[in-house]
Amino acid sequence: MKTNRFNRILVPVSLAVESTTAFKQALYFRKKFGAEVTLLHVVQKMGGLSNVFQPSLKNSLQGRGMVRLIRFAKMHFRGRIPDDVNLRVEVGNHVQTIKSIIDSEPFDLVILNRSNRIDGLSERYNSNSVNQIIRESRCPIISVNDRWTGSGIRSILVPVDISRQSRDLVNWSIKLGTVFNAKIKLLAALTVNIELKRSLAYKKTMIMKHLIEREGVKCSVDIVEKENHARNDVLIEGARKTSADILLVQGAQELMFSNSPSEKLLSDFLQSSSRPIFSLAIKDEGLVSSLLMMNSKQVELSERISNRAFKW
């Protein structure tokens, strides 16, 4: 089934073995959505040279980088690169270059690798770099480690942070559940001494489940009860024990303070999960509606969610 929800996908690749997982994940989405994929290879800029030589040096680095990128792409496409796969080489700082492109160009989805190594260069992708890109991204990001959704997406695990608004989380659950015909699994944590059905975790997830199922998407709820435990730890442990093809996790779009428990939850998932993570790192909530081409019924749904479920 082709849709126009993800028309342009950006895939930063290092050309190392670790790039293969993100590349394969991108090809899966390319086939699923009929999307145009841009493979981006960033060459580390060499310092210590006079500015007079910088233009020629940049051209030289770009040229050599493009030769390697073409070789990388042809190897995976058996010699012929499809017309809807674009190759791009930039020279500069890896993280800053990727962030700049995401901010300034209309990509609908970014797929990147969470591995530590970038092509043997001195600069590394580490957890802080990935977090920085995701936190400041203006479009959703799928980050992969050693697994990708090659056999399809049949179940989506959605950890619920009960301290945050979840309007976008519900909307994306409905959209992804519909597109992939996948079941949504809501996961929440109850860490205080209170009857389950009186808890915020229960009330919130039940409302979310009702709204998701009303749109024709299958949904289940699992609330892990562990009194006097850190909520993030309970969610991480619960996620490990729950089977799913991909995780749908809120980003930091409406958080005012960094290093908060809510922001740390995303970081913990990025570090601990071997499964792909779909991160909602959109700063402008209006982008959700435009990107997903929400109709008036779904916009009204968002308002009902905001008014009913998340003013507790």
Secondary structure, 3 states (H helix, E strand, C coil): CCCCCCCEEEEECCCCCCHHHHHHHHHHHHHHHCCEEEEEEEECCCCCCCHHHHHHHHHHHHHHHHHHHHHHHHHHCCCCCCCCEEEEEEECCHHHHHHHHHHHCCCCEEEEECCCCCCCCCCCCCHHHHHHHHHHCCCCEEEECCCCCCCCCCEEEEECCCCCCCHHHHHHHHHHHHHHCCEEEEEEEECCCCCHHHCHHHHHHHHHHHHHHHCCCCEEEEEEECCCCCHHHHHHHHHHCCCCCEEEEECCCCCCCCCCHHHHHHHHHHHHCCCCEEEECCCCCHHHHHHHCCCHHHHHHHHHHHHHCCCC
